[in-house]
Amino acid sequence: MKNVIDYLVAHWALFFLAAASITLGTALFYQHVLGYAPCELCYYQRYPYMLVIGISAIAFITRNRHDISLKRAARGFLIIIIALLFLDAAVAFFHIGVEQKWWEGLSTCTASFDAGASSKELLDVILNANAVRCDEPQWTLLGISMAGFNFLIALGLAIFGVYTYERTK
């Protein structure tokens, strides 16, 4: 087990690139293949993963440069990744609170429409919209919603990021 952790720490950029891609890919799979429409908070939880993918890709590409400034930049990338993952965990925790009715959620809903549509077509979209509520989980496993799993994943990745940062000084 120690060898696996050492390997992941040594190749942290690739690890975060893969982990964020798998997590975001899973959300997109549930949306586009299985038909689970995301709510507004679900969308907000995707944005940090998108940024983590981009930042870790840049860190991975520049990882073997011997320039000391690039090594410092890599540590800066890791700090940004950690912050984004903690942010994502916070949004997921907020979403869990909304689902559990601990507090009020957002007053917005999500719907897609053609920006060039006529007013009648837009009215039809609004009237026939299937608004997805943030306070009613569509899917659970062992009593844990997608937001709950995302919270655990994002928090776990963020903690691993802190561990990696400490190990790569």
C-alpha positions in Angstrom: 0.0 0.0 0.0 2.8 2.4 0.8 4.3 1.9 -2.6 1.0 2.8 -4.2 0.7 6.0 -2.2 4.3 6.9 -2.9 3.7 6.4 -6.6 0.5 8.6 -6.5 2.4 11.3 -4.6 5.2 11.2 -7.1 2.8 11.5 -10.0 0.2 13.7 -8.4 -0.6 15.8 -11.5 -1.6 12.7 -13.4 -3.5 11.3 -10.4 -5.6 14.5 -10.1 -6.1 14.7 -13.8 -7.4 11.1 -13.8 -9.5 11.5 -10.6 -11.2 14.7 -11.7 -11.8 13.3 -15.2 -13.4 10.1 -13.8 -15.5 12.1 -11.4 -16.7 14.6 -14.0 -17.1 11.8 -16.6 -19.3 9.8 -14.2 -21.6 12.9 -13.6 -21.9 13.3 -17.4 -22.6 9.6 -17.8 -25.4 9.8 -15.3 -26.8 12.9 -17.1 -26.5 11.9 -20.7 -26.7 8.1 -20.7 -28.8 7.3 -17.7 -31.0 10.4 -17.9 -30.5 12.0 -14.5 -30.9 15.8 -15.0 -28.6 17.9 -12.8 -29.9 20.7 -10.7 -28.2 24.1 -10.4 -26.0 23.0 -7.5 -25.0 19.9 -9.4 -23.7 22.1 -12.2 -21.8 24.3 -9.6 -20.1 21.1 -8.3 -18.7 20.4 -11.8 -16.8 23.6 -12.4 -14.0 23.0 -9.9 -13.4 19.6 -11.5 -13.1 21.2 -14.9 -10.5 23.6 -13.6 -8.7 20.8 -11.8 -8.5 18.9 -15.1 -7.0 21.9 -16.9 -4.5 22.8 -14.1 -3.4 19.3 -13.5 -2.9 18.8 -17.2 -0.6 21.8 -17.3 1.3 20.6 -14.2 1.6 17.1 -15.8 3.0 18.6 -19.1 5.6 20.7 -17.2 6.5 18.2 -14.5 9.9 17.1 -15.8 11.3 20.6 -16.5 14.4 21.3 -14.5 13.8 25.0 -14.3 13.4 25.9 -10.6 10.6 28.4 -11.4 8.6 25.6 -13.0 9.0 23.4 -9.9 7.7 26.3 -7.8 4.8 26.7 -10.3 3.9 23.0 -9.9 3.6 23.5 -6.2 1.4 26.6 -6.9 -0.7 24.4 -9.2 -1.1 21.9 -6.4 -2.2 24.6 -4.0 -4.9 25.8 -6.5 -6.1 22.2 -7.0 -6.4 21.7 -3.3 -8.3 24.9 -2.9 -10.7 24.0 -5.8 -11.3 20.6 -4.2 -12.1 22.1 -0.8 -14.4 24.6 -2.6 -16.2 21.7 -4.4 -16.5 19.8 -1.1 -18.1 22.9 0.4 -20.6 23.3 -2.4 -21.4 19.6 -2.1 -21.9 19.9 1.6 -24.2 22.9 1.0 -26.1 20.7 -1.5 -26.4 17.9 1.1 -27.8 20.4 3.5 -30.4 21.5 1.0 -31.4 17.9 0.3 -31.7 17.2 4.0 -33.7 20.4 4.5 -31.2 21.8 6.9 -31.3 25.1 5.1 -32.9 26.7 2.0 -31.4 26.1 -1.4 -31.1 28.3 -4.4 -34.3 29.8 -5.9 -33.1 29.1 -9.5 -33.7 26.1 -11.6 -32.0 24.9 -14.8 -33.5 24.7 -18.3 -32.0 24.8 -21.7 -33.3 26.6 -24.7 -32.3 28.0 -28.1 -31.2 31.6 -27.7 -32.5 32.4 -31.2 -36.0 31.0 -30.5 -39.2 33.0 -30.9 -41.1 34.2 -27.9 -43.7 31.5 -28.4 -41.0 28.8 -28.5 -39.4 30.3 -25.3 -42.8 30.3 -23.6 -43.3 26.7 -24.6 -39.9 25.8 -23.1 -40.7 27.6 -19.9 -44.2 26.0 -19.6 -42.9 22.5 -20.4 -39.7 22.8 -18.5 -38.8 19.9 -16.2 -37.2 21.9 -13.5 -34.8 19.9 -11.4 -35.1 20.6 -7.7 -32.0 20.8 -5.6 -33.7 19.6 -2.5 -34.9 16.2 -3.8 -32.1 13.8 -4.6 -32.8 11.8 -7.8 -30.5 8.9 -6.9 -29.1 7.4 -3.7 -27.0 4.5 -2.8 -27.0 3.3 0.8 -28.8 6.5 1.7 -26.1 8.7 0.1 -27.0 11.0 -2.7 -24.8 12.0 -5.6 -24.0 15.2 -3.7 -23.0 13.1 -0.7 -20.7 11.0 -2.8 -19.2 14.1 -4.5 -18.6 15.6 -1.0 -16.7 12.4 0.0 -14.7 12.3 -3.2 -13.8 16.0 -3.2 -12.9 16.1 0.4 -10.8 12.9 0.1 -9.0 14.3 -2.9 -8.4 17.6 -1.1 -6.9 15.8 1.9 -4.7 13.7 -0.3 -3.6 17.0 -2.0 -2.6 18.4 1.4 -0.7 15.1 2.1 1.0 15.3 -1.3 1.9 19.0 -0.7 3.6 18.1 2.6 5.4 15.2 1.1 6.8 17.1 -1.9 8.6 19.9 -0.1 
